[in-house]
Amino acid sequence: MAGDHLEAAIGAMRADGRIAMVGAISTYNATEPVPGPRNLFDAAAKEVTLRGMVVSSHLDLFPEWIANAAPWLADGTLRTETTVVESIERAPDALLGVLRGANTGKMLVRLGEPR
């Protein structure tokens, strides 16, 4: 859950560190308050900066990103991780898994015969 991850990041931060606050999809459908980090004072004591980041605020950089990332993906410099669920029948489970944070990287549903 997002609070646990932020808590771990704060614990690992050096003085004057920066944390980009993104995502938190696992909390989108929360019906109760989401637990937060218990060590926010540590962030203050380390003078850590916590700043939100929304990708849509940087769409002007997308062409540059594609130009850089495509060769990195092709040569293996940039690696991605995915969680793959087999068959369209399990697509609802895959979606629920994304909302629970059960995936690593992108959640994919492979159509057709299992490999």
Number of C-alpha atoms within 10 A of each C-alpha: 15 19 15 13 13 20 17 13 15 24 15 10 16 13 14 12 14 16 16 12 13 12 13 13 14 17 18 11 9 11 7 7 7 13 11 14 17 12 13 15 11 15 22 14 10 16 15 18 14 15 10 10 13 11 10 9 8 9 11 9 11 12 10 10 11 11 10 11 14 12 12 13 12 10 10 10 10 11 9 10 10 11 15 15 19 16 13 13 11 13 17 10 13 21 16 12 16 18 17 16 17 15 18 12 13 12 19 16 19 15 13 9 7 8 5
